[in-house]
Amino acid sequence: MEYRQLGRSGLRVSALTLGTMTFGGRGGFSAVGATDVDGARRQVDMCVDAGVNLIDTADVYSGGLAEEITGEVIKGRRDSLLLSTKVRMTMGDGPNDAGLSRHHIISGCEASLRRLGTDHIDIYHVHEWDGQTRLEETMSALDSLVAAGKVRYLAASNYAGWQLMKALSVADACGYERFAAQQVYYSLESRDAEYELVPLSVDQGLGILVWSPLAGGLVSGKYRRDASPSGQTRQLSGEWNEPPVRDREKLYDTIEVLVDVASAHQASPAQVALAWLLGRPAVTSLIIGARTEEQLRDNLGAADLTLSADERDALDKVSAPDLVYPHWHQLATARDRLGPADRALLAQHLRGQ
């Protein structure tokens, strides 16, 4: 297992992270999975044996049950593992049971610590944007948690580029702890993060943690243009709508290339999709979660797969995002002065020109 530096922080995390959205199965999360304590313990054992040192969860997963299960299965080995969890989503019926106010952040952190059975959170994410709370309040509250030793590193998730840059600017201007990383959706099915979030990470030194790197199973190879899987993917069955599928034909084309590359390596398409992501700019770790131990075992194998430059080029080409403004204009008129952050998106479009 490779260990990568989380942005410009001194923290090193495994290239693969265990995700726990499948833990619990309470409420709407039953559509994702319902892994119980024994199953979760086996998954953690498999990941630890493979060298994984980071477990990612969230307070909202199964209404806190995923955190409780995570806390139970890491007893006795907490000091050798890193924990990531999140705050922002609705956790009750009260007017202050959601958002990124000082009240909700601090009470949410304390509740997560209790459920996880630990005295600190290694990486604490704000799970989503809150457009009604001043960033000064949010960043001050997060900074106080770091100062108190309850949180060690901060991260954002699901922010737009301008929102994240504004949060970093507020932190810098006020002397608050800044985000060390961001957690984003990024996969061969949808590379929207490359428009702003990946270049921002390169420029600002943020690590990227990727959620749903297999697009909820869409790029696992089980769904093809000419054949349906034995059990439809959650998105296509209507049970779960993350991530949305906007261009099915492009998805089918991408899967065909994935299958060809996988055959050349005697690997699974899922392993190839994960290995491709591990070679993208600023990517630190991929969060893998599985309904079954077989799926998890297969995903863990991606850590040992190396793709050739030609294979990466083929995957880049078939899945490349269309250039939206101003990126197409900059490709045409600013290519003489592109920096590393610009090239995170535009380099693939410069090849062969």
C-alpha positions as CSV (number, residue, x, y, z in Angstrom):
1,M,0.0,0.0,0.0
2,E,1.3,3.4,-0.9
3,Y,1.0,6.3,1.7
4,R,0.5,9.8,0.3
5,Q,0.9,13.2,1.9
6,L,-2.5,14.9,2.5
7,G,-2.0,18.1,0.6
8,R,0.6,20.3,2.3
9,S,0.0,18.8,5.7
10,G,2.4,16.3,7.3
11,L,-0.3,13.6,7.5
12,R,0.2,10.5,5.4
13,V,-2.8,8.4,4.4
14,S,-3.2,5.2,2.4
15,A,-4.0,5.5,-1.2
16,L,-7.2,3.6,-0.5
17,T,-9.6,4.5,2.3
18,L,-12.4,2.4,3.7
19,G,-15.8,4.1,3.4
20,T,-18.6,3.2,5.8
21,M,-21.8,4.5,4.1
22,T,-22.9,0.8,3.9
23,F,-22.6,0.4,7.7
24,G,-26.0,0.3,9.4
25,G,-28.6,0.4,6.8
26,R,-30.9,2.7,8.7
27,G,-33.6,4.7,6.9
28,G,-32.8,5.7,3.3
29,F,-29.3,4.4,3.6
30,S,-30.7,0.8,3.4
31,A,-30.5,1.4,-0.4
32,V,-26.7,1.5,-0.1
33,G,-26.1,-1.4,2.2
34,A,-26.8,-2.8,5.7
35,T,-23.4,-4.0,7.0
36,D,-23.7,-5.0,10.6
37,V,-21.0,-5.0,13.3
38,D,-19.6,-8.4,12.4
39,G,-19.5,-7.6,8.7
40,A,-17.9,-4.2,9.4
41,R,-15.3,-5.9,11.6
42,R,-14.4,-8.2,8.7
43,Q,-14.1,-5.3,6.3
44,V,-11.9,-3.4,8.6
45,D,-9.7,-6.5,9.2
46,M,-9.3,-6.9,5.4
47,C,-8.4,-3.3,4.9
48,V,-5.9,-3.2,7.8
49,D,-4.3,-6.3,6.4
50,A,-4.0,-4.6,3.1
51,G,-2.3,-1.5,4.6
52,V,-5.3,0.9,4.7
53,N,-4.9,3.4,7.6
54,L,-7.9,5.7,7.0
55,I,-11.6,5.0,7.7
56,D,-14.1,7.6,6.5
57,T,-17.6,8.0,7.9
58,A,-20.2,10.7,8.6
59,D,-22.6,11.6,11.3
60,V,-25.5,11.4,8.8
61,Y,-24.8,7.9,7.6
62,S,-27.7,5.8,9.0
63,G,-28.4,8.6,11.5
64,G,-25.2,8.1,13.4
65,L,-25.3,4.3,13.4
66,A,-22.4,4.0,11.0
67,E,-20.3,6.0,13.4
68,E,-21.4,3.8,16.3
69,I,-20.4,0.6,14.3
70,T,-17.1,2.2,13.3
71,G,-16.3,3.0,16.9
72,E,-17.1,-0.5,18.0
73,V,-15.0,-2.3,15.4
74,I,-11.9,-0.1,15.9
75,K,-11.7,-0.7,19.6
76,G,-8.2,-1.8,20.6
77,R,-6.6,-0.4,17.4
78,R,-7.7,3.2,17.4
79,D,-4.1,4.5,17.7
80,S,-3.0,2.7,14.5
81,L,-5.9,4.1,12.4
82,L,-7.0,7.5,11.2
83,L,-10.7,8.5,11.4
84,S,-12.5,10.9,9.1
85,T,-16.1,12.1,9.7
86,K,-18.3,15.0,8.7
87,V,-20.8,17.6,10.0
88,R,-23.4,19.8,8.2
89,M,-26.4,17.5,7.3
90,T,-29.7,17.4,9.2
91,M,-29.4,15.3,12.4
92,G,-32.7,16.1,14.1
93,D,-35.9,18.1,14.0
94,G,-34.7,21.2,15.8
95,P,-33.9,24.5,14.0
96,N,-30.2,24.2,14.9
97,D,-29.8,20.5,13.9
98,A,-28.2,21.3,10.5
99,G,-25.8,23.7,8.9
100,L,-22.4,25.1,9.7
101,S,-23.2,27.4,12.6
102,R,-20.8,27.4,15.6
103,H,-23.6,25.7,17.5
104,H,-24.1,22.8,15.1
105,I,-20.4,22.3,14.4
106,I,-19.4,22.0,18.0
107,S,-22.4,19.9,19.1
108,G,-22.0,17.7,16.1
109,C,-18.3,17.1,16.8
110,E,-19.0,16.2,20.4
111,A,-21.8,13.8,19.3
112,S,-19.5,12.2,16.7
113,L,-16.8,11.7,19.3
114,R,-19.2,9.9,21.6
115,R,-20.5,7.6,18.9
116,L,-17.0,6.9,17.7
117,G,-15.7,6.2,21.2
118,T,-12.6,8.4,20.7
119,D,-11.2,11.6,22.0
120,H,-10.2,13.1,18.6
121,I,-11.1,13.1,14.9
122,D,-8.2,13.0,12.6
123,I,-9.9,14.6,9.6
124,Y,-13.1,16.6,10.1
125,H,-15.1,17.5,7.0
126,V,-17.7,20.1,6.5
127,H,-20.0,17.9,4.5
128,E,-21.8,20.4,2.3
129,W,-22.0,24.2,1.8
130,D,-24.1,26.4,4.1
131,G,-25.0,29.6,2.3
132,Q,-26.7,31.1,5.3
133,T,-23.9,31.1,7.8
134,R,-20.9,33.5,7.6
135,L,-17.7,31.7,6.7
136,E,-16.0,33.6,9.6
137,E,-18.3,31.8,12.0
138,T,-17.8,28.4,10.4
139,M,-14.0,28.7,10.1
140,S,-13.7,30.1,13.7
141,A,-15.7,27.2,15.1
142,L,-13.6,24.6,13.2
143,D,-10.4,26.4,14.4
144,S,-11.5,26.2,18.0
145,L,-11.9,22.4,17.7
146,V,-8.4,22.1,16.4
147,A,-7.1,24.3,19.2
148,A,-9.0,22.1,21.7
149,G,-7.4,18.9,20.3
150,K,-10.7,17.4,19.3
151,V,-9.9,17.7,15.6
152,R,-6.4,17.4,14.0
153,Y,-7.0,18.3,10.3
154,L,-9.9,20.1,8.5
155,A,-11.4,19.3,5.1
156,A,-14.3,20.4,3.0
157,S,-16.7,18.3,0.8
158,N,-19.0,19.1,-2.1
159,Y,-18.0,22.8,-2.3
160,A,-18.0,24.8,-5.5
161,G,-14.7,26.3,-6.5
162,W,-15.6,29.8,-5.4
163,Q,-17.0,28.6,-2.1
164,L,-13.9,26.7,-1.3
165,M,-11.5,29.5,-2.3
166,K,-13.5,32.0,-0.2
167,A,-13.3,29.6,2.8
168,L,-9.5,29.4,2.4
169,S,-9.2,33.1,2.1
170,V,-11.2,33.7,5.2
171,A,-9.0,31.2,7.1
172,D,-5.9,32.9,5.9
173,A,-7.1,36.4,6.6
174,C,-8.2,35.6,10.1
175,G,-5.4,33.2,11.0
176,Y,-7.6,30.2,11.4
177,E,-6.7,26.6,10.5
178,R,-7.3,26.1,6.8
179,F,-8.6,23.1,5.0
180,A,-5.9,20.5,4.3
181,A,-8.1,18.6,1.8
182,Q,-11.4,18.3,0.1
183,Q,-13.6,15.3,-0.5
184,V,-15.2,15.3,-4.0
185,Y,-17.1,13.0,-6.4
186,Y,-14.7,12.1,-9.2
187,S,-14.8,9.2,-11.6
188,L,-14.4,8.1,-15.2
189,E,-18.2,8.5,-15.4
190,S,-18.0,12.2,-14.5
191,R,-14.9,14.4,-14.4
192,D,-16.7,17.6,-13.5
193,A,-14.2,18.1,-10.6
194,E,-11.5,18.9,-13.2
195,Y,-13.1,22.2,-14.2
196,E,-12.4,24.0,-10.9
197,L,-11.8,21.7,-7.9
198,V,-8.8,19.8,-9.1
199,P,-7.0,22.9,-10.4
200,L,-7.8,24.7,-7.1
201,S,-6.3,21.7,-5.1
202,V,-3.1,21.9,-7.2
203,D,-2.8,25.6,-6.7
204,Q,-3.7,25.7,-3.0
205,G,-2.0,22.5,-2.0
206,L,-5.1,20.6,-0.9
207,G,-5.3,16.8,-1.0
208,I,-8.2,15.2,-2.7
209,L,-10.2,12.4,-1.2
210,V,-12.5,10.8,-3.8
211,W,-16.0,9.6,-2.9
212,S,-17.8,7.1,-5.2
213,P,-14.7,6.5,-7.4
214,L,-16.6,3.8,-9.2
215,A,-19.7,6.0,-9.8
216,G,-21.8,3.8,-7.5
217,G,-20.7,0.7,-9.5
218,L,-21.4,2.2,-13.0
219,V,-17.7,1.8,-14.0
220,S,-17.2,-1.6,-12.3
221,G,-17.7,-3.4,-15.6
222,K,-21.0,-5.1,-14.6
223,Y,-23.1,-2.7,-16.6
224,R,-22.6,-2.8,-20.4
225,R,-24.3,-1.4,-23.5
226,D,-25.5,-4.9,-24.6
227,A,-26.1,-6.6,-21.3
228,S,-27.8,-5.6,-18.0
229,P,-26.3,-6.8,-14.7
230,S,-28.0,-9.5,-12.7
231,G,-29.1,-6.7,-10.3
232,Q,-29.3,-3.3,-11.7
233,T,-27.1,-0.6,-10.3
234,R,-28.8,1.6,-7.7
235,Q,-28.9,4.6,-10.0
236,L,-30.6,2.8,-12.8
237,S,-33.0,1.0,-10.6
238,G,-34.1,4.3,-9.1
239,E,-33.2,3.3,-5.5
240,W,-30.3,5.9,-5.3
241,N,-29.6,8.9,-7.4
242,E,-26.0,9.7,-6.6
243,P,-24.3,10.2,-8.9
244,P,-26.7,11.1,-11.7
245,V,-26.0,9.7,-15.2
246,R,-26.1,12.4,-17.9
247,D,-24.6,10.7,-20.9
248,R,-25.2,6.9,-21.0
249,E,-23.6,6.4,-24.5
250,K,-20.3,8.1,-23.3
251,L,-20.5,5.8,-20.2
252,Y,-20.8,2.7,-22.4
253,D,-17.9,3.8,-24.5
254,T,-15.8,4.4,-21.4
255,I,-16.7,1.0,-20.0
256,E,-15.6,-0.7,-23.3
257,V,-12.1,0.8,-22.9
258,L,-12.0,-0.1,-19.3
259,V,-12.8,-3.7,-20.1
260,D,-10.1,-3.8,-22.8
261,V,-7.5,-2.4,-20.5
262,A,-8.5,-4.8,-17.7
263,S,-8.2,-7.8,-20.0
264,A,-4.6,-6.8,-20.8
265,H,-3.8,-6.8,-17.1
266,Q,-5.9,-9.8,-16.1
267,A,-7.6,-7.3,-13.7
268,S,-11.1,-6.2,-13.1
269,P,-12.6,-3.0,-14.8
270,A,-13.1,-1.7,-11.3
271,Q,-9.4,-2.0,-10.5
272,V,-8.5,-0.2,-13.7
273,A,-11.0,2.7,-12.9
274,L,-9.4,3.1,-9.5
275,A,-5.9,2.9,-10.7
276,W,-6.6,5.6,-13.3
277,L,-7.9,7.9,-10.5
278,L,-4.8,7.3,-8.4
279,G,-2.7,8.8,-11.2
280,R,-4.7,12.1,-11.4
281,P,-3.3,15.4,-10.1
282,A,-3.7,16.1,-6.4
283,V,-5.6,12.9,-5.7
284,T,-4.5,11.5,-2.3
285,S,-6.9,8.6,-1.6
286,L,-9.9,6.9,-3.0
287,I,-12.8,6.0,-0.6
288,I,-13.9,2.5,-1.3
289,G,-17.0,1.0,0.2
290,A,-18.6,-2.3,-0.7
291,R,-21.8,-4.3,0.0
292,T,-19.8,-7.6,-0.1
293,E,-16.4,-8.7,1.0
294,E,-15.7,-9.9,-2.5
295,Q,-16.2,-6.4,-3.9
296,L,-14.0,-5.0,-1.2
297,R,-11.2,-7.5,-1.9
298,D,-11.4,-6.7,-5.6
299,N,-11.2,-2.9,-4.9
300,L,-8.2,-3.4,-2.6
301,G,-6.3,-5.0,-5.5
302,A,-6.2,-1.7,-7.4
303,A,-3.4,-0.5,-5.1
304,D,-1.0,-2.8,-6.9
305,L,-2.1,-2.0,-10.5
306,T,0.1,0.2,-12.7
307,L,-1.3,1.5,-16.0
308,S,0.9,2.4,-19.0
309,A,0.9,5.9,-20.5
310,D,-1.0,4.6,-23.6
311,E,-3.7,3.0,-21.4
312,R,-4.1,6.3,-19.4
313,D,-4.3,8.2,-22.7
314,A,-7.0,5.9,-24.0
315,L,-9.1,6.3,-20.8
316,D,-8.4,10.1,-20.8
317,K,-9.7,10.4,-24.3
318,V,-12.9,8.4,-24.0
319,S,-14.0,10.1,-20.8
320,A,-12.7,13.6,-21.3
321,P,-15.0,16.4,-20.1
322,D,-16.2,18.9,-22.7
323,L,-14.5,22.2,-22.2
324,V,-17.0,24.8,-20.9
325,Y,-16.3,28.6,-20.9
326,P,-13.7,30.0,-20.1
327,H,-11.7,26.8,-20.4
328,W,-12.1,26.5,-24.2
329,H,-11.1,30.1,-24.6
330,Q,-8.1,29.7,-22.5
331,L,-7.1,26.6,-24.4
332,A,-7.1,28.7,-27.6
333,T,-5.5,31.9,-26.4
334,A,-3.6,31.2,-23.1
335,R,-1.7,28.1,-23.9
336,D,1.6,30.0,-24.0
337,R,1.3,30.7,-20.2
338,L,-0.4,27.7,-18.6
339,G,0.6,26.8,-15.1
340,P,0.4,23.5,-13.3
341,A,-3.1,24.1,-12.0
342,D,-4.3,25.0,-15.5
343,R,-2.8,21.9,-16.9
344,A,-4.7,19.7,-14.5
345,L,-7.6,20.2,-16.9
346,L,-6.1,21.4,-20.2
347,A,-3.1,19.1,-20.6
348,Q,-5.1,16.3,-22.1
349,H,-6.6,18.7,-24.7
350,L,-3.1,19.9,-25.7
351,R,-1.8,16.4,-26.6
352,G,-1.3,16.0,-30.3
353,Q,-1.8,19.7,-31.0
